[in-house]
Amino acid sequence: MKKEIIDNEGDVLPGNLAVITTKHVIHGGAVIQLVVRDGDGDWQFLPHLEEISEEDAMIVGLNTIINLDSTVLETLKMPLRTYPIIKNTGTIFRRL
């Protein structure tokens, strides 16, 4: 039985929810260091604070991201709105 993915508002998020990331995360082994929920409510899981080119962007299912780095689950519980959350070299995310 799969565990439900629940956000900070108590809503169940589908595992196939489309989220934004980069080729560097999916294919290059880059570590997710920045999580953003933008003004439209879309989730972004990015490797660093530098600008990402449109050519590097990918849309994948949320489960793909969780399978790469399960620590992102803790970010879904935080009241993001449009505040970015970053991960230091350790494994703990914090708000900027």
Secondary structure as the mmCIF struct_conf table of DSSP 4:
data_model
#
loop_
_struct_conf.conf_type_id
_struct_conf.id
_struct_conf.beg_label_comp_id
_struct_conf.beg_label_asym_id
_struct_conf.beg_label_seq_id
_struct_conf.end_label_comp_id
_struct_conf.end_label_asym_id
_struct_conf.end_label_seq_id
HELX_LH_PP_P HELX_LH_PP_P1 LYS A 2 GLU A 4
STRN STRN1 ILE A 5 ILE A 6
TURN_TY1_P TURN_TY1_P1 ASN A 8 GLU A 9
BEND BEND1 GLY A 10 GLY A 10
HELX_LH_PP_P HELX_LH_PP_P2 ASP A 11 ASP A 11
STRN STRN2 VAL A 12 LEU A 13
HELX_LH_PP_P HELX_LH_PP_P3 PRO A 14 PRO A 14
TURN_TY1_P TURN_TY1_P2 GLY A 15 ASN A 16
STRN STRN3 ALA A 18 THR A 22
HELX_RH_AL_P HELX_RH_AL_P1 LYS A 23 ILE A 26
TURN_TY1_P TURN_TY1_P3 HIS A 27 HIS A 27
BEND BEND2 GLY A 28 GLY A 28
HELX_LH_PP_P HELX_LH_PP_P4 ALA A 30 ILE A 32
STRN STRN4 LEU A 34 ARG A 37
TURN_TY1_P TURN_TY1_P4 GLY A 39 ASP A 40
BEND BEND3 GLY A 41 GLY A 41
STRN STRN5 TRP A 43 LEU A 46
BEND BEND4 PRO A 47 GLU A 50
HELX_LH_PP_P HELX_LH_PP_P5 GLU A 51 SER A 53
HELX_RH_3T_P HELX_RH_3T_P1 GLU A 54 ASP A 56
STRN STRN6 ALA A 57 GLY A 61
HELX_RH_AL_P HELX_RH_AL_P2 LEU A 62 LEU A 68
HELX_RH_3T_P HELX_RH_3T_P2 SER A 70 VAL A 72
HELX_RH_AL_P HELX_RH_AL_P3 LEU A 73 LEU A 76
TURN_TY1_P TURN_TY1_P5 LYS A 77 LYS A 77
BEND BEND5 MET A 78 MET A 78
TURN_TY1_P TURN_TY1_P6 ARG A 81 THR A 82
STRN STRN7 ILE A 85 LYS A 87
BEND BEND6 THR A 89 THR A 91
STRN STRN8 PHE A 93 ARG A 95
#
